[in-house]
Amino acid sequence: MITTAEAAQAISDAMPAFATETVPLAQAGGRVLHQSIVAERDQPPFDRVTMDGIAVRFASLAAGNRHFAIQGTQYAGDPAQTLTAADHCIEIMTGGVLPVDSDCVIPVERISVQDGAATIEEGYQARRLQFVHPQGSDYAAGHGVLAAGRTITPMDIAVIASCGKDVVRVSSQPLVRVISTGNELVPAGRPIETHQVRLSNGPALVSMLQQQGFQQATDEHLADEPDLLRERLADFLDESNVLILSGGVSMGKADYVPQVLRELGVDVVFHKISQRPGKPMWFGIGPDKQAVFALPGNPVSSLVCCRQYVLPALLQASGRETPRTEVAVLAEAFTFNPKLTCFLPVRISSNDDGRVCATPVATNTSGDFAALSGTDGYVELPLEQNEFPAGSAVRLHRWISC
């Protein structure tokens, strides 16, 4: 067995990178950015008005003028008008260009309009450049606004669009095949016998992958039959970038997966990690550089291994920047006797001093996937110790964030 750190490093070293492709901006959300985004022009590109009202010269206000003739009206999207006199104003709308020779906006709520003139209410105190978003105050033309390696968010889409980009270079979508093995498994919606169980790992793993942006992930079910496994896994290797198997990887008589993979030319990188749950995990690289992850069949083990090893590997291959380490404190003491790294499911809250607090959630063996539905993730308890007092700082892994 290798340690969890050794397993993560071995996967990182062996994982091939995914290609780059150019997609329309509308399809870029959730993908990993493969280019830097540079500002096309200043942002905002002009002195932008942030309030409906009138634009005036502040010096005129400071001199005591409260009454201004309305020279004209300027809407958002109109070219800038020029204020022609100190006792004139221009009606202005939110998002519009600040008129030339004006430097103050008075909100519409603070004025009254009669006979073509605006009067500012008594006692209202204005400031120069109030309700003006100055040109270039967000960033200047040529400034690097987004770096390669980030997962593109809706907010990033707005930034990219503001820089004039209608297409963008991103990581290509890998073809991921999730295969659940086992004669006992029956998919939802089909008749089931008392000695069988519902197939749940495949749909759960696909959902976890899709939540992280890997949309071309599908799941299949294969029985524990060596010839069938050999034939279908050969097909999957030919058509996929990544294979994720669940089940058939331990030491039982029906655990054929490691042997079949070897026969298909998949080079084993490691088999077994000193952790609980998920000790039997297997990882290898196929003859055409396909990444192959064989996870234990127990649902808790399978989900933990996918989150701990598969997702980080796929994100690395996509070129995503390494995420920061998150730390939580245990809400209560916990004891773990085997000399293994423990991945302990937890619920997350904040304690009085604002720190992230993790409350352990017991699972009734690694088959108790129902207990996970109320958890936010799991904490990593190192194998070097088995006593973890309340308040211990531990590494936190959230289910839906890598």
TIFIDO-827910 format. One line per 8 residues: their letters; for each residue z, x, y of C-alpha. Coordinates in Angstrom, 3 decimals. Example, Ala and Ser with C-alpha at 12.3 -4.5 7.8 and 13.67 -1.06 7.14 Angstrom:
as) 7.800 12.300 -4.500 | 7.140 13.670 -1.060;
This chain:
mittaeaa) 0.000 0.000 0.000 | -0.597 0.990 3.585 | 1.397 -0.045 6.642 | 0.318 -2.725 9.070 | -0.480 -0.080 11.691 | -2.562 1.887 9.194 | -4.415 -1.271 8.182 | -5.226 -2.177 11.791;
qaisdamp) -6.443 1.361 12.481 | -8.555 1.491 9.307 | -10.273 -1.766 10.263 | -10.815 -0.549 13.821 | -12.359 2.712 12.615 | -14.699 1.020 10.144 | -15.719 -2.061 12.143 | -19.368 -1.982 13.297;
afatetvp) -20.163 -3.195 16.821 | -22.078 -6.418 17.388 | -25.347 -6.296 19.327 | -25.923 -7.337 22.945 | -28.062 -10.310 23.926 | -29.056 -11.974 27.199 | -28.253 -15.677 27.505 | -28.492 -18.320 30.245;
laqaggrv) -25.335 -18.500 32.308 | -24.639 -22.019 31.017 | -24.280 -20.559 27.502 | -22.103 -17.572 28.429 | -18.671 -19.230 28.473 | -16.322 -17.817 25.840 | -18.604 -14.842 25.133 | -17.675 -11.210 25.786;
lhqsivae) -19.322 -9.803 28.901 | -21.532 -6.737 28.271 | -22.381 -5.848 31.861 | -20.631 -5.368 35.168 | -21.130 -8.086 37.781 | -21.707 -6.840 41.321 | -21.456 -9.003 44.434 | -24.865 -10.068 45.695;
rdqppfdr) -23.482 -10.465 49.245 | -20.199 -10.827 51.093 | -17.860 -13.534 49.837 | -17.638 -15.741 51.745 | -21.086 -14.864 53.127 | -20.123 -16.111 56.601 | -17.014 -17.133 58.529 | -16.372 -20.336 56.569;
vtmdgiav) -14.606 -23.344 58.040 | -11.840 -24.685 55.758 | -10.983 -27.939 57.545 | -12.881 -30.873 59.058 | -12.354 -30.879 62.812 | -13.680 -29.220 65.952 | -14.527 -25.580 66.640 | -13.380 -24.245 70.031;
rfaslaag) -12.686 -20.995 71.846 | -9.044 -20.031 71.391 | -8.940 -18.448 74.873 | -9.708 -21.853 76.361 | -6.796 -23.381 74.443 | -4.496 -20.554 75.506 | -5.443 -21.258 79.111 | -4.152 -24.813 78.702;
nrhfaiqg) -7.341 -26.751 78.054 | -6.767 -29.750 75.716 | -9.908 -31.750 76.466 | -13.344 -30.680 75.149 | -16.781 -32.214 75.475 | -18.460 -32.591 72.074 | -21.560 -30.457 72.264 | -22.864 -31.341 68.800;
tqyagdpa) -22.082 -31.779 65.121 | -22.579 -29.144 62.438 | -22.434 -29.992 58.740 | -21.887 -27.710 55.760 | -25.254 -26.158 54.980 | -26.472 -26.292 58.577 | -27.350 -23.108 60.481 | -24.668 -21.982 62.907;
qtltaadh) -24.810 -23.570 66.342 | -23.651 -21.679 69.448 | -20.817 -22.910 71.620 | -22.241 -22.868 75.156 | -19.184 -23.408 77.355 | -15.419 -22.850 77.287 | -14.710 -26.568 77.657 | -17.111 -27.561 74.882;
cieimtgg) -16.448 -28.036 71.157 | -18.602 -28.571 68.102 | -17.652 -31.030 65.393 | -17.505 -29.035 62.151 | -17.172 -29.914 58.464 | -15.318 -28.102 55.662 | -17.478 -25.385 54.115 | -19.673 -24.997 57.163;
vlpvdsdc) -20.417 -21.846 59.169 | -18.095 -21.201 62.101 | -20.186 -21.792 65.246 | -21.137 -18.730 67.275 | -18.726 -17.972 70.159 | -15.947 -20.108 68.625 | -12.890 -18.677 66.908 | -10.527 -21.579 66.203;
vipveris) -10.724 -24.850 64.265 | -8.592 -27.847 65.212 | -8.113 -30.323 62.319 | -9.579 -33.783 62.771 | -6.078 -35.243 62.267 | -4.938 -33.495 65.463 | -7.594 -34.850 67.802 | -8.728 -38.145 69.250;
vqdgaati) -12.343 -38.800 70.166 | -13.485 -41.040 72.982 | -16.629 -41.168 75.166 | -18.119 -38.056 73.597 | -15.053 -35.883 74.087 | -12.214 -34.646 71.836 | -8.632 -34.453 73.031 | -6.046 -32.367 71.177;
eegyqarr) -2.702 -34.100 70.688 | 0.198 -33.084 72.873 | 2.407 -30.318 71.526 | -0.056 -29.093 68.894 | 0.087 -25.298 68.648 | -3.062 -23.574 67.417 | -3.748 -19.990 66.351 | -6.832 -17.865 66.709;
lqfvhpqg) -8.979 -17.963 63.529 | -6.920 -20.759 61.995 | -8.745 -22.655 59.243 | -11.358 -19.904 59.084 | -12.081 -18.040 55.842 | -13.435 -14.747 57.267 | -16.726 -13.326 56.037 | -16.227 -10.740 53.275;
sdyaaghg) -12.475 -11.335 53.040 | -12.724 -12.016 49.274 | -15.037 -9.088 48.601 | -17.947 -7.262 50.193 | -21.566 -7.072 49.064 | -21.946 -4.461 46.311 | -18.341 -4.787 45.153 | -17.799 -4.856 41.379;
vlaagrti) -16.216 -8.252 40.777 | -16.204 -8.407 36.955 | -16.133 -5.560 34.436 | -17.670 -5.517 30.978 | -15.292 -6.285 28.133 | -13.749 -9.540 29.302 | -14.084 -12.911 27.633 | -15.975 -15.075 30.117;
tpmdiavi) -13.839 -17.942 31.448 | -14.942 -20.979 33.487 | -13.643 -19.159 36.567 | -15.804 -16.149 35.665 | -18.834 -18.449 35.379 | -18.256 -19.463 39.007 | -18.047 -15.808 40.071 | -21.186 -14.840 38.152;
ascgkdvv) -23.107 -17.772 39.627 | -21.926 -16.824 43.131 | -23.449 -13.380 42.545 | -26.852 -14.959 41.933 | -26.981 -14.373 38.171 | -28.652 -17.103 36.114 | -28.657 -14.984 32.940 | -26.054 -12.531 31.683;
rvssqplv) -25.713 -9.896 28.939 | -23.053 -10.741 26.372 | -22.037 -9.895 22.832 | -24.246 -11.532 20.249 | -22.692 -14.218 18.099 | -22.006 -12.828 14.602 | -22.859 -14.992 11.630 | -19.495 -15.486 9.932;
rvistgne) -19.149 -17.034 6.483 | -15.694 -18.205 5.376 | -15.424 -18.646 1.602 | -12.477 -20.339 -0.078 | -12.209 -19.549 -3.774 | -10.290 -21.473 -6.407 | -10.885 -24.049 -9.159 | -7.948 -26.095 -7.888;
lvpagrpi) -9.413 -26.767 -4.440 | -10.997 -30.098 -3.468 | -12.424 -30.703 0.035 | -11.133 -33.607 2.097 | -12.979 -36.867 1.507 | -13.592 -36.285 -2.199 | -11.654 -37.775 -5.146 | -8.765 -35.572 -6.224;
ethqvrls) -6.728 -35.282 -9.432 | -2.965 -34.837 -9.579 | -3.323 -31.199 -10.675 | -5.566 -30.260 -7.745 | -4.915 -29.459 -4.083 | -6.870 -30.061 -0.913 | -9.005 -27.267 0.488 | -7.456 -26.459 3.865;
ngpalvsm) -7.829 -22.713 4.484 | -11.565 -22.751 5.185 | -11.499 -25.407 7.930 | -8.382 -23.828 9.475 | -9.899 -20.336 9.571 | -13.166 -21.619 11.040 | -11.204 -23.453 13.726 | -9.236 -20.295 14.562;
lqqqgfqq) -12.466 -18.323 14.889 | -14.169 -20.943 17.022 | -11.189 -21.144 19.373 | -11.795 -17.470 20.118 | -15.509 -17.991 20.808 | -17.047 -17.312 17.383 | -19.078 -20.479 17.086 | -21.398 -19.423 14.256;
atdehlad) -18.678 -19.633 11.615 | -19.037 -21.937 8.627 | -16.995 -22.420 5.469 | -17.915 -22.815 1.801 | -16.006 -23.336 -1.436 | -16.622 -21.377 -4.634 | -14.992 -21.774 -8.026 | -13.268 -18.826 -9.719;
epdllrer) -16.268 -17.919 -11.885 | -17.447 -14.274 -11.804 | -21.160 -15.033 -12.217 | -21.116 -17.710 -9.536 | -19.128 -15.480 -7.187 | -21.519 -12.578 -7.751 | -24.600 -14.721 -7.078 | -23.320 -16.570 -4.006;
ladfldes) -21.521 -13.620 -2.411 | -24.742 -11.606 -2.713 | -26.515 -14.360 -0.772 | -23.772 -14.468 1.847 | -23.904 -10.695 2.289 | -27.663 -10.897 2.877 | -27.395 -13.563 5.566 | -24.104 -12.796 7.365;
nvlilsgg) -22.520 -10.192 9.605 | -18.973 -11.000 8.496 | -17.525 -12.424 5.284 | -14.002 -13.812 5.151 | -12.765 -14.775 1.715 | -9.586 -16.690 1.011 | -8.087 -16.425 -2.453 | -8.909 -14.488 -5.610;
vsmgkady) -7.680 -11.179 -4.221 | -4.330 -10.607 -5.920 | -3.536 -9.392 -9.467 | -4.025 -12.555 -11.531 | -6.513 -13.029 -14.360 | -8.674 -15.272 -12.122 | -8.615 -12.914 -9.117 | -12.182 -11.685 -9.448;
vpqvlrel) -13.013 -11.063 -5.793 | -12.297 -7.284 -5.501 | -14.280 -6.464 -8.637 | -17.239 -8.666 -7.657 | -17.353 -7.134 -4.184 | -17.407 -3.633 -5.655 | -20.285 -4.638 -7.940 | -22.202 -5.871 -4.867;
gvdvvfhk) -21.880 -2.504 -3.145 | -19.034 -3.323 -0.781 | -16.970 -0.181 -0.208 | -13.251 -0.870 -0.220 | -11.369 0.495 2.772 | -7.947 -0.697 1.607 | -6.275 -3.195 -0.688 | -2.693 -4.335 -0.021;
isqrpgkp) -0.571 -3.981 3.110 | 3.203 -3.564 3.227 | 3.838 -6.909 4.885 | 4.998 -10.443 4.169 | 3.195 -12.765 4.176 | -0.229 -11.402 3.310 | 0.471 -8.313 1.186 | -2.625 -8.614 -1.097;
mwfgigpd) -5.175 -8.459 1.765 | -8.379 -6.498 1.058 | -10.940 -5.060 3.487 | -14.293 -3.372 2.949 | -17.713 -2.645 4.435 | -20.908 -3.932 2.830 | -24.089 -1.986 2.130 | -25.632 -3.193 5.411;
kqavfalp) -22.457 -2.673 7.436 | -21.174 -6.202 6.897 | -17.436 -6.510 7.497 | -15.720 -8.125 4.511 | -12.169 -9.452 4.739 | -10.573 -10.842 1.577 | -7.400 -12.713 2.480 | -4.691 -14.089 0.203;
gnpvsslv) -5.126 -17.726 -0.769 | -1.689 -18.934 0.271 | -2.267 -20.792 3.563 | 0.417 -19.065 5.648 | -0.741 -15.651 4.424 | -4.378 -16.480 5.079 | -3.778 -17.710 8.633 | -1.516 -14.796 9.537;
ccrqyvlp) -3.975 -12.219 8.194 | -6.863 -13.843 10.042 | -4.949 -13.799 13.318 | -3.485 -10.329 12.784 | -6.540 -8.457 11.535 | -9.768 -10.480 11.492 | -9.738 -11.817 15.045 | -8.858 -8.491 16.702;
allqasgr) -11.591 -6.815 14.644 | -14.229 -9.360 15.677 | -13.196 -9.112 19.314 | -13.349 -5.315 19.168 | -16.823 -5.522 17.615 | -17.787 -7.862 20.471 | -16.791 -5.177 22.964 | -13.784 -6.977 24.346;
etprteva) -11.171 -4.934 26.172 | -7.927 -4.320 24.283 | -5.400 -7.047 25.161 | -1.966 -6.171 26.424 | 0.992 -6.193 24.046 | 3.273 -9.192 24.491 | 6.996 -8.962 23.799 | 9.541 -11.720 23.185;
vlaeaftf) 13.265 -11.774 22.466 | 14.687 -13.452 19.377 | 16.636 -16.596 20.158 | 18.785 -16.130 17.067 | 19.628 -13.434 14.556 | 17.331 -12.922 11.571 | 17.704 -10.926 8.355 | 14.786 -9.809 6.195;
npkltcfl) 15.588 -7.867 3.048 | 12.320 -6.537 1.490 | 11.148 -3.222 2.923 | 8.060 -4.830 4.398 | 6.843 -5.741 7.864 | 7.731 -9.387 8.419 | 5.452 -11.739 10.327 | 7.859 -14.507 11.276;
pvrissnd) 6.558 -17.843 12.645 | 8.238 -18.847 15.908 | 8.357 -21.421 18.660 | 8.176 -20.067 22.205 | 10.239 -21.003 25.244 | 11.602 -19.302 28.371 | 15.246 -18.335 28.703 | 17.314 -18.413 31.890;
dgrvcatp) 16.142 -15.008 33.127 | 12.469 -15.878 32.600 | 11.889 -13.831 29.460 | 9.809 -15.219 26.597 | 12.168 -16.442 23.895 | 11.133 -16.776 20.219 | 12.936 -19.164 17.879 | 12.267 -18.525 14.149;
vatntsgd) 10.752 -21.352 12.139 | 11.427 -21.311 8.412 | 8.537 -21.834 6.000 | 9.091 -23.068 2.465 | 7.162 -20.157 0.878 | 3.772 -18.929 2.098 | 2.209 -22.181 0.902 | 4.039 -24.215 3.552;
faalsgtd) 1.274 -24.419 6.138 | 2.672 -27.713 7.480 | 5.563 -25.799 9.075 | 3.107 -23.771 11.157 | 1.827 -26.789 13.091 | 4.944 -26.738 15.274 | 4.784 -23.005 16.004 | 3.184 -21.027 18.836;
gyvelple) 2.618 -17.847 16.847 | 4.668 -15.256 15.025 | 6.700 -12.165 15.807 | 6.308 -8.807 14.107 | 9.511 -7.396 12.619 | 9.090 -3.715 11.648 | 9.754 -2.600 8.098 | 12.154 0.155 9.223;
qnefpags) 15.007 -2.345 9.662 | 16.158 -5.599 8.127 | 18.775 -6.839 10.606 | 17.510 -8.316 13.877 | 20.285 -9.579 16.174 | 19.720 -12.343 18.687 | 18.192 -10.840 21.813 | 16.157 -8.234 19.910;
avrlhrwi) 12.858 -7.404 21.624 | 9.979 -7.937 19.190 | 6.200 -8.003 19.425 | 4.733 -11.492 19.785 | 1.361 -12.674 18.467 | 0.263 -16.101 19.705 | -1.987 -18.126 17.422 | -4.616 -18.903 20.047;
sc) -4.646 -15.702 22.086 | -5.564 -12.215 20.994;
